[in-house]
């Protein structure tokens, strides 16, 4: 069963904006999209830890062990700070999107959620 472009947009809006899908026939697609997003969120922390570990090694060698020009040390420090900031934000935003999509589509009927 293929979805039309308007149905795909309704499913994407249900996930991204926390809206109720107009038809109950689209609910399985919303559930599937929520499951995919949940699996993506599980890999954010391991990826962030790996990125921080690699950056820590590079920071150690470019800043302390064999000092390199300042831009190299600063680049790895900046990417480490970016990972420290981006991973928790990505998880918080992703969980909020999932929670809003669940609230809109798992409970209530389309008439009551308007």
C-alpha positions in Angstrom: 0.0 0.0 0.0 1.5 3.3 -1.1 0.8 6.6 0.5 0.0 9.7 -1.5 2.1 12.8 -1.0 -0.6 14.4 1.2 -0.8 11.3 3.4 3.0 11.2 3.7 2.9 14.9 4.7 0.2 14.2 7.3 2.3 11.4 8.8 5.4 13.5 8.9 3.5 16.4 10.5 2.1 14.0 13.1 5.6 13.1 14.1 7.3 16.4 13.7 4.6 18.8 14.9 2.7 16.5 17.3 -0.5 16.7 15.3 -3.2 14.1 15.1 -3.4 12.3 11.7 -6.7 12.9 9.9 -7.4 9.3 9.3 -7.0 6.3 11.6 -5.7 4.3 8.6 -2.5 6.4 8.9 -1.9 5.5 12.5 0.3 2.4 11.8 2.6 4.6 9.7 2.9 7.2 12.6 3.6 4.3 15.0 6.3 3.1 12.7 7.8 6.5 12.4 7.8 6.9 16.2 9.6 3.5 16.5 12.3 4.6 14.0 12.8 7.9 15.8 13.1 6.0 19.1 15.8 3.7 17.7 17.7 6.7 16.3 17.7 8.3 19.8 19.2 5.2 21.3 22.4 5.7 19.3 22.9 9.3 20.1 24.7 8.7 23.5 27.1 6.0 22.2 28.0 8.2 19.2 28.6 11.2 21.5 30.8 9.1 23.8 32.8 7.8 20.9 33.2 11.3 19.5 34.3 12.7 22.8 36.8 9.8 23.3 38.4 10.4 19.8 38.4 14.2 20.5 40.0 13.7 23.9 42.9 11.7 22.3 43.4 14.3 19.6 43.3 17.1 22.2 45.9 15.3 24.3 48.2 14.8 21.4 47.8 18.2 19.7 47.6 20.4 22.8 49.8 18.7 25.4 51.9 15.8 24.1 53.2 17.3 20.8 52.0 20.9 20.7 50.7 21.8 17.3 49.7 25.2 15.9 46.9 26.8 18.0 44.2 26.2 15.4 44.5 22.5 15.5 44.1 22.3 19.3 41.2 24.8 19.2 39.5 22.8 16.4 39.4 19.6 18.5 38.4 21.5 21.6 35.5 23.1 19.7 34.3 19.8 18.3 34.4 18.3 21.8 32.4 21.2 23.2 30.0 20.8 20.3 29.5 17.1 21.1 28.9 18.0 24.8 26.2 20.5 23.9 24.6 18.8 20.9 24.0 15.3 22.2 21.9 16.2 25.2 20.0 18.8 23.2 19.3 16.2 20.4 18.0 13.7 22.9 15.8 16.2 24.7 14.3 17.5 21.5 13.8 14.0 20.1 12.1 12.8 23.3 9.8 15.9 23.2 8.9 15.2 19.6 8.1 11.5 20.5 6.1 12.5 23.5 4.0 15.0 21.6 3.4 12.6 18.7 2.3 9.9 21.2 0.0 12.3 23.0 -1.7 13.4 19.8 -2.0 10.0 18.2 -2.2 7.3 20.8 -5.0 8.8 22.9 -8.3 10.3 22.0 -10.2 10.6 18.8 -9.4 13.1 16.0 -12.5 15.2 17.0 -11.3 15.6 20.6 -7.7 16.5 19.8 -8.5 19.5 17.7 
